[in-house]
Amino acid sequence: MILADKIMNLRKKAGWSQEDLANQLGVTRQSVSKWEGAQSVPDLEKVVQMSRIFGVTTDYLLKEELGEPEYVETRPEAEDLAVRKVSMEEASYYLEKREEAAPKIAIATFLCIISPVCLIFLGALSEYSVIPLSENLAGGLGLCILLVLVAVGVVLFISCGAESKDFEYLEKEIFETEYGVKGMVKERKQNFQSTYTRLNMIGTVLCILSAIPLFVSMSVESDFLAVIGVCLILILAGIGCIAFCYGGVIWASIEKLLQEGDYTRAKKEGTHLLEPITVVYWLAVTAIFLWYTFGPKGYGKWKYSWVIWAIGGVIYGAVAVVVKLIENSRGNK
């Protein structure tokens, strides 16, 4: 019996799919498929991992003349003994809480995105004398509304985070699920799949169409209407993000319980770059905003410096994608 057949037989005896085995080995499902199809051969490190996972000797896996598995007695290590077990009750409770938190997180994100709208709009009303409002008063009112909206958003984020604090290990630690949990979660995933796809489509369409108001206002050559166009861009993009966030929170909770997507065992054991990079990045953006807006030499004005946040958000999206690609490439090695 060749190595390809042994891997397939042992995997099926364990009741695992190719994806399940791939997650435990830190490789892609395609890699396991190629091993079982004798299209490629795993390196020695992966062979040793499989011998430990299946509880057989490496000789059995590597020597073709051995037809029956040579099982070895495995002793649970301290790390294995500490692995958490997620019960059906805990999994159901976690999914219920994340479903409750999804609209709150979506609204909090929307409030943060549209927070500069009043500042921009009031500034335009003052600058173009639409209403008798001084520039300083418009700026002060706009900044107050901006801070209130951001504060409400932050409170929602913190409250939702506090509710799921006991389940942080699902994102960072390797765990096991009790009988029936994986089946229940997979059923929920299948039921939510169409809704998740639809929400992503709505969010994408709204974000693309959000540029239309600006193009229309530019075509009539009116600076005031151009400002209104910018405000509508933020509002439409914010509504699109509501769809993204609502579906994303629920989908992420499902993937965490299944240890799929961004929460596979391999990625949990790997180095997480995005979190520290995010902290440093947004601290730098905040410092640039404060320096440009309130610098000692008055380099900028509040009605212009809001653009820093928009540019920062776009660049951060690109940075996050690059970091994810780097982490995925490391996990597939």
N, C-alpha and C positions, 0 to 999 in steps of 0.2 A: 504494500500500500504506500503510495507516494504522499509527500507532505500535504499537497493540496487536498487530497481525500481525507487525511487525518484532521485537518483544520475544520473542514466542513462537517464531518461526523461528530467531532467534539462540540462544535458550536450548536448543532441541532440537538444533541443530547442535553446540553445545558438549557435549551429552550430559548436561545437568543437569535435575534435577526443579525444580519451582517452589520447593520448600523449599531446595534447594541455592542457587538464585539469591537467595532471600530472606535466607539466612544471610550471603551475601557483601555484600548491600546494607544489612544491619542493619534489615530490616523483617520483617513477618509473611508467611507463605505466602498468607494471604488477600489481602494487598495486591497481591502479584504476580498472583494469580488475577483480581483486579478490573482490573488494568492490561491483562492479556491478553484479558479479556472486554469491554474498552472501557467498563467501568462507572465507572472513575476514571482520572485522568491523573497520572503521577508528577511530583513537583516537579523544578525544573531541576537541583538538586543530584544527585538520583537519576539523571536522564538523563545527566549528565556521568559519574557513576560507571559506568553501564552502557556508555557509549561506551568507557571505559577498560578495563572488564572484557572486553567483546566485541571490542575492537580495531577499532572503527568510528568514523567521524566523528559528531559531534553533529548535523551537517546531515542526515546520512542518517536519523537517528532522528526528527528533528523535521519534516523536509519530506516531505510526503505524495507528491510527484511523483517522488521517487527510489525506483526499484523494486529496484535491485541494491545490495548492501552496498558502501560505500566503506571498504575496510579501510585502516588506517594501520599503519605500522611502529611497534611498541611497543618501547621500550627498557627493559630491566629496571632498576629503581631499586635503590639500595643495600639498601633494606629488603627488596625481593623476593629479591635474591641471598642474603640471610641466612635465608630461610625454610627451616626444617628439613624433611627428607624422612624419613618414618617407613616403614621397611621391613617386610615381612611377618614377618621373624624378630623384630624389635623389638616389633611389635604383639602377636605371640603370647606372647612372653616377659612383656610387661607384663600382659596379661590373666591369664596363669598366676600371676604373683606376687600380683595383686590377689585372685584366687580363694583363694590360700593365706592372704592377710592378712585376708580377710573374717571368718572365725570368730574370729580373734584380736582384731580390733577390736570384734566383737560381745561377746565375753567381757569385754574391758576396759571397755566401756560398762556392762555388767551389774554388774561389780564396783563401779564408781563409784556406780551408782544404789543398790545395796543396802548400801553402806558404813555408813550410819547405823543399820542394822537392829540390830546387836549392841548398839550404844550405847543405843538406845531400849529394847530388850528387857531388857538387864541393869539399866537404870535402873528399869524397872517391877518386876522381880523384887525389887530392893532396897526400893523405896518401899512395895510392898504385902506385904513380909515373906514372900514365897514361899520364899525361901532366905535363910539367915543371911549376908547380904552388905551391908557398909556402903555408904552412898551414894558416898563418895569412891572406894572400891575399884571399885565398879561403873562409875563414870564413867571412872576411869583405864583399866580393862580395855577398856571400850567405845571410848574414844578411840584406844587402841593398835591395836585391831582395825580401826577405821575408817582409820587412817593406813596400815596394812599393805595393806588392800584397795585404797586409792587409789594407793599406791605401785606395786603390781603392775599395776594398770590403766595407770598412766602409763608404766611400762616397756614394756608391750605396745604402747601408742600410739607411743612413740618408736622402738621396733624396727621396727614396720611402716612408719613414716614414713621411716626410714633406708633401708629396702629399695626404696622407690619414689622416692627423692630424685632419681635420674637422670632421672625422667620428670615432674618438676614442670612442665616447659615445656608439657606437654599441657594443663594447666589454665590457663596464663597466656599462652602464645604462640600465634600463628597458625602452622599447619604444613600440609604437604601429605603425602599418603600415596601410596606407590608402587602400581603396578597390582596389583589383586587384594585389597589390604588392606581397602578399604571393603566389598567383597562378603563377605569372611570375617567381618568384625565384624558386619555386618548379619545374617548367618546366625546368629551367636551370639546376637544380640539377639532374633531371632525364636524361637530355641530356649529362651531364658531368660525370655521374656515371661510365660508362664503361671506359672512358679515365682516370679517377682518379684511378680506379682499375688497369688498365694496367700500369700506371706510378708507382704505388706502387709495382707491380710485378717486373718491370724492375729494380727499385731501390734496391729491396730486393735481386734479383739475382746477380746484380753487386757487392753489398756489400759482399755477400757470396763468389763469385768467386774471389774477390780481393785478397784473401789469397793464391791463386794458384801460382802466381809468386814467392812468398817467399818460398813456399814448393819446387818448382822446383829448385830455386837457392840453397837451402840448400842441395838438393840431389846431386849436383855436387861438394859440399864442396869447394865453392869459396866465400871468404869474400866479394870480390868486387861485385860479382853477387848477394850476399845476400843484399847488400845495394841497388842495382838496384831493387831488389824485393820489398824492403820497399817503394821505390819511386813509383813503379807501384801500390802497395797497396793503397797509398794515392790518386793517380790519379783515379783509378777505383772506390774507395769509394767516391771520389769527384763527379764523373760522376753520380754515383747512387744517391747522395744527390741532384743533379740537378733535377732528376726525382721526388724525394720526395718533394722538396721545390716548384717546379713549380705547381704540383698538389695540394699540401697542402695549398698554398696561396689562390688559387681560391676556393678550398673546404671550407676553413675557412671563406672566405668572404660570401659564401652562407649560412653557418651555423650561422654566426652573424646576418644576416638579418632574418633568420627563428627562431633565438634564440633556436637553437638546439645544441646537442653535448656538447662542452665545454662552450657554451654561453647561457645556459638556464637561466631562471629568477632566479631559486633557487641558481645556482652557482654565479650569479652576486650579489645576496644579501648575500651570504656567505663570509667567510674569504678566501682571496686568499694568499696562502702560497708560491707558486712557484716563484713569482717575487722577493720578498726579499731574498729568499733562493738562487736563481740564482745569484743575485748580490754578496752576501757574498761568495758563493762558488767560483765564477770565480776570485774574488779579492784574495781569499786565494791561488788558483792555480797559479795566476800570481806572488804572493809574493814568493811562493815556487820555481817557475822557476827562478826568478831573484836572489834569495838567492843561489840556487844551481849552477847557471851558472856564476854569477858575484860576489859571496860571497867573503869576505875579505881573506879567507883561500884557495880560489880556489878549492872548493869541486868538481866542475864539469866542463865539457867542452861543448861548443855549439853543438858538433857533437853527444853528448849523451843526453843532457838535453831536446831535442825536444820530447823525449819519454814522458815527463811529460804531454804535451798537449794531446797526444794520450790516455794515461791512464786517464787523467782528463775527456776527452770527454766520454769515456766508463762509468766511474763511474757516471758522471752527468746524462747519460741516465737512469741508475738504480735509481738514486735519484729522477729524474722527474717522473718516473713511480710510485714510492712509494708515492710521494706527491699527485699525481693525484688520487691514490687509496684512500688515506686518505680523500681528499676533496670530492670524490664521495660517500664515506661511510657516511660522515657527511650530504651531500645533500639528501641522501635517507632515513634519519631518520625522 
